[in-house]
């Protein structure tokens, strides 16, 4: 049977060659899209790995910031504790002096 013969009525059929060309074209398109999808999935995988790294770094930054914040609060409270100690010593000294002055000790 010749390549362009139609099996139905035996006349010369031009559309078979067109159908075969379309099939080849569709197969090439399918392969091209498959490669494109593969590249897209590779990029998505890279993005996921990058996001995991960023998430880990972000978590580390938050932990450090929390530690710095608590250290800063401790440093801010330190001078006020010193003043409280100084004031308590002065009051204790004054009360002790007054008690000694009036002979209560």
Secondary structure as UniProt FT lines:
FT   TURN            3..4
FT   TURN            7..9
FT   HELIX           15..101
FT   TURN            102..103
//
